[in-house]
């Protein structure tokens, strides 16, 4: 949607504001934070709407319009990505188009709700009800969210938060934003609606250049009640009688899963009689070639070589990921300063960009791996072409959804979900603690 704006700010000031937001100067607590900057009129303290940790190495700045259908689609994509990684922070910027009659007041309503701690709840409500954004509708949404209606109505009537919207529109002008949604991912511009594949590829490419110790980590804990996990058809390593069961829901096209694979191998060496590891298939929606790779692993398993194919696939992912880090990913803290480009990614460039983070899991590549492993290639090819093992892969993914798996890699120790970082030391602490519990029993 084209963006028409009236107020303007000097480009240098606009860029300074954006830089301060993307380098963590704004407070982020999942709602709307007072960031201390001043609006274009220099008389109104701004409110910055952000999601994610202020320590996240990736910042996604999105200029959006509540009355734009492409913006609504992109909002759902962003929500999905935030559930998959803690290394991304999203900052929402208001860019209602003049051609959308109800958009301006809707953005003021979101800010008024944010002043009461409910920005993202109103954000989601507005995108879910884009054809119903009249003043009466906005008051109804405020009531349903349990807001102070009198204060909310005063904010709308007095246009209390319009200066913030105008500031964001001015920033959009200064940055050359002419359509919504427009994204800046660590300064790299993406124009128009983005899917999981395109936005996820950019994020993964950037993260490839971020050292593990610079990523957002939480204390590793095994939490919640023990879940019953079906391992009847899952490939396993380690003795079935082992007191500790480690189950991973994984994605062959996920670079973080590839990084975790060596950690699992070290754990199996450290606990040869005490640990049983099981692999469950969970290809993410953003990885379009991953499902066929999982089918290939299952086809190899049918010929007794699951782990050999598993290792080949992850070696491919790790190698491609390193190449991408060396060729296309700016280091953390560089706001898209790439020599020879303006950092803009348009739809026509998405295919080229995708090759940076994607891996060669096309049919012919998988058949070449089967040949390398000396499988019955005719049988393997037939299994791929008929999608013989797709139901088993889908069953794993459905089970993961039931168990609350929201990203990869996702682990369970003796049925307890693990959240947080997954270093070798962290895993050993959890395994040692579980071994001390006399009641620990393996998940079967």
Secondary structure, DSSP 8 states (H G I E B T S, - for coil): -B--------HHHHHHHHHHHHTT-S--SSSEEEEEEE-TTSSSEEEEEEES-TT-SEEEEEEE-TT-HHHHHHHHHHHHHHHH-SSEEEEEEE---TT-TTHHHHHHHHHHHHTTT-HHHHHHHHHHTTT--SHHHHHHHHHHTT--HHHHHHHHHTTTTHHHHHHHHHHHHHTT--BSSEEEETTEEEES---HHHHHHHHHHHHHTS-GGGS-----EEESS------SS--EES-TT-SEEEEEEE-TT-HHHHHHHHHHHHHHHHTTTTEEEEEEE---TT-TTHHHHHHHHHHHHTTT-HHHHHHHHHHHHHHHHHHHHHHT---TT--S--TTS--EE-GGGHHHHHHHH----SHHHHHHHHHHTT--HHHHHHHHHTTTTHHHHHHHHHHHHHHT--SSSEEEETTEEEES---HHHHHHHHHHHHH-TT-----
